[in-house]
Amino acid sequence: MKSLQTSLKKKGQLGGLSGNIISLVVAVIILVLGVVIIQELRDTQTAGSEAYSSANASLVAVGDFSDFVPIIVIALAAAVVIGLILAGFAFRTGRSR
């Protein structure tokens, strides 16, 4: 029975991964759509105007934010690996009793 419970805990760790991956994919899609919308907005303005400068600054800021996506992916992967390692240690201690 204990091995079944431990197995379910490990599956729970992997089950949580799918929700995190979906959240990450949705965030990246929203980021890409935001960039496309801001770029289209900028392209409809005349160069040198205040609206063009503001849209261009927004485009640069969103582009700078997108540099953090790989860091977020690495943090997500590290959280899953650490969770699996901790679940493995819990399985070991539960078996020796």
N, C-alpha and C positions, 0 to 999 in steps of 0.2 A: 504494500500500500504506500509506503514511504517513497519507493522509487517512482510510483505513478504520480505522486504529488510533486516530487522534484522534477519529473519530466514535464509536468504541466507548467511549473514555474519557468523552465527554460523555454517552453513554447510561448509562454506569455511574454517573455523577453523578445522573442522574434516576432510575436504578434504586434507588439508595440512599434516595431520597426516599420511596419507597413503604413501606419498612421503618420509617422514622422516623414517617411519618404513622400507620401501624398502631399503633406503640408509643404515640404520643400519644393516639390514640382509645381504646386499651385503658386508659391511665392515667386519662383523663377518665371512662370508664365505671366504673372501680374507685372513683374519687373520688365519683361520684354515688351508687353503691351504698353506699359507706361512710356518706355523709350520710343516706341513707334508713334504713339500719340503726340508726345512732346516734339518729336522730330517733324511730324507733319504740321504741327502748329507753327513751329519755327520757320518751316519752308514757305508758309503762306504769308509771312510778314516780309516787309521790305528790309533789306540789310541796312544795319545802322540805326534802326528805330529802337525805341525803348522796349517794345514788345518782343522784337527779335533778340535783343540782348538778354532779356529776362528768360525767354524760352531757351536760349543757348546756355545760360547759366544753369538752368534746371536740368538740361540735358547732360551737362558736364557733371553735375552733382549726382544724378541717378547713375551715370557711368562709373563714378567713383564708388558708389555704394555697391555696384555689381562686383567690384573686386573682392568683396567679402564672401561671396557665394562659395568659393572653394574652402575657405576657412570654416564656414558653417557645415559643409559636407564632411570635412575632417572631424569636426567636433561631434557630429552625429555618429560617424563610424566609431570614434573612440568611445562614446557612451555605450554603444552596443557591445563592443569588445569588452569593456570593463564590466558591464552587466553580465555577460556570459561567463567571464572569469569568476566573478563573485558567486554566480549561481553554481559554478563548478566546485568552488571551495565549500559552499554550503552543502552540496551533494556529498562531498567527501566526509565532512564532519558528521553528517546525518547517517552515513553508512557505518562508521566506526563505532557507533554507540550500541 
